[in-house]
Amino acid sequence: MKRNTILIFFIGLTFPVLSFAQRQTVDLIINDGTIITMDDDRSIFKNGAIAIYKSKIIAVGPSSDILSKFTSKQILNAKGK
């Protein structure tokens, strides 16, 4: 029982810190587009986004995930394009 209490206490201390993590600033975010990756799986994100930093794609995924992890002064909405 003592071990479970310590684990729950640790999780309780860690969770608030993780929930307030800062988003990484990138040069450009392209969101709300259909993204087809060129990896072996050819992943398709219908409401996808791309984060670009120093001319390199650093993240691809669902728009909600990318926008929660990254921020940018320049955001291009690709909906319908």
N, C-alpha and C positions, 0 to 999 in steps of 0.2 A: 504494500500500500504506500509506503514511503517513496518508493521509486516512481510510482504513478503521479504522486503529488509533485515531485520535483520536475517531472517532465511537463506536466500541465502548467506549472509555474513558469518554466522556461519558455514554453510556447506562448503563454500570455504576455511575457515581456518582449518577445521577439515580434509578434504579429503587428502591434501598432507601429513599430519602427519600419517594417517592410511596407506597410500600407501607405506611408508618407514618403516613399523613395522618390527622388527627383527624376524627371524625365530627361533623357539625353538630348541635347540640342544638336540638330543636324542642319545641313544647308537647304535641303528641299524635301518635302513630303508630297508625294503624288497619291491621292486617295480617291475612293469611290469608283475605281475602275475595275475592269476585268483583267486580272493578272495571270499570265500563263508562264510558269517558270521553265527554264531550259535544263532542269535537272533530270535524272533518270525517271522520276515519277511523273514529270510533266504536270505538276500540281497546278490547279486552277482555283483562283480566288475570285468569285463573282463580285464581291464587294471588297476588293483588295486594296492594299497600299504598299508603297515602296518608300523607304527612308534612304536618302542619299547624303553622304558626307565626303567632302573633298573628292568629288567626281566618282565615287565608288558606291555601289549599292551595298548597304550594310544590313538591311533587313527587308523582308518581304513577308506579307501575311494578311490576315483579315484587317480591314481598316480599324476596327475597334481595338485590336491588339497593338497595332503600330502607333495609333494616336495616344494610347495609354502609356507607351514606353518612350515616345520621342516627341519633341516639339521643334518648331521651325518658324522663322519669320516669313518664310515663303512656302505656302501650301497651295498646290494646284489640284483643283477638283476635276477629275477625269470622267465624271458621270456623263454617260451618253456620247463619249468620244472614242 
